[in-house]
Amino acid sequence: MGENAHYWVLLVYALVVIALVAGMIVASHFLGQKHMLRATREPFESGVVPVGYGRFRLPVQFYLIAMFFVIFDLEAAFLYAWASAVRQAGWSGYAVMAVFIITLLAALAYLWRVGALEWGPRPRRRVQAGGR
């Protein structure tokens, strides 16, 4: 028994998962609905007939907020994990976390500087007399 002794368990697990997923897909194909009436194609939500168009465009700021949430949510998760093991991590863990926070602050400062956090209309620059 060498280092690779337990990899067969992982292989068996992966094969069982693949077989289970394939089985569910095949079963849903045979057991699913076969008719395609007009009402079958309509979306249905809690017994309420949909009104309007469901595919509307969201402003870019929505995606910016979503990215900030993901970034700072991950930061909070990393900080929580570090805080729970701060004694075991020691000074090297502190240094790594300081570099992590400094990197995030540098990225935030860069975004602030280039105006990525400004959502309103951008002010127009006034042209001064004399062609400047």
FENZIKA-V797830 format. One record per residue. RES is the residue in three letters. SS is DSSP state (hx for helix, st for strand, lp for the rest). Layout:
[[RES:SS] [RES:SS]]
//
This chain:
[[MET:lp] [GLY:lp] [GLU:lp] [ASN:lp] [ALA:lp] [HIS:lp] [TYR:hx] [TRP:hx] [VAL:hx] [LEU:hx] [LEU:hx] [VAL:hx] [TYR:hx] [ALA:hx] [LEU:hx] [VAL:hx] [VAL:hx] [ILE:hx] [ALA:hx] [LEU:hx] [VAL:hx] [ALA:hx] [GLY:hx] [MET:hx] [ILE:hx] [VAL:hx] [ALA:hx] [SER:hx] [HIS:hx] [PHE:hx] [LEU:hx] [GLY:lp] [GLN:lp] [LYS:lp] [HIS:lp] [MET:lp] [LEU:lp] [ARG:hx] [ALA:hx] [THR:hx] [ARG:hx] [GLU:lp] [PRO:lp] [PHE:lp] [GLU:st] [SER:lp] [GLY:lp] [VAL:st] [VAL:lp] [PRO:lp] [VAL:lp] [GLY:lp] [TYR:lp] [GLY:lp] [ARG:lp] [PHE:lp] [ARG:lp] [LEU:lp] [PRO:lp] [VAL:hx] [GLN:hx] [PHE:hx] [TYR:hx] [LEU:hx] [ILE:hx] [ALA:hx] [MET:hx] [PHE:hx] [PHE:hx] [VAL:hx] [ILE:hx] [PHE:hx] [ASP:hx] [LEU:hx] [GLU:hx] [ALA:hx] [ALA:hx] [PHE:hx] [LEU:hx] [TYR:hx] [ALA:hx] [TRP:hx] [ALA:hx] [SER:hx] [ALA:lp] [VAL:hx] [ARG:hx] [GLN:hx] [ALA:hx] [GLY:hx] [TRP:hx] [SER:hx] [GLY:hx] [TYR:hx] [ALA:hx] [VAL:hx] [MET:hx] [ALA:hx] [VAL:hx] [PHE:hx] [ILE:hx] [ILE:hx] [THR:hx] [LEU:hx] [LEU:hx] [ALA:hx] [ALA:hx] [LEU:hx] [ALA:hx] [TYR:hx] [LEU:hx] [TRP:hx] [ARG:hx] [VAL:hx] [GLY:lp] [ALA:lp] [LEU:lp] [GLU:lp] [TRP:lp] [GLY:lp] [PRO:lp] [ARG:lp] [PRO:lp] [ARG:lp] [ARG:lp] [ARG:lp] [VAL:lp] [GLN:lp] [ALA:lp] [GLY:lp] [GLY:lp] [ARG:lp]]
//
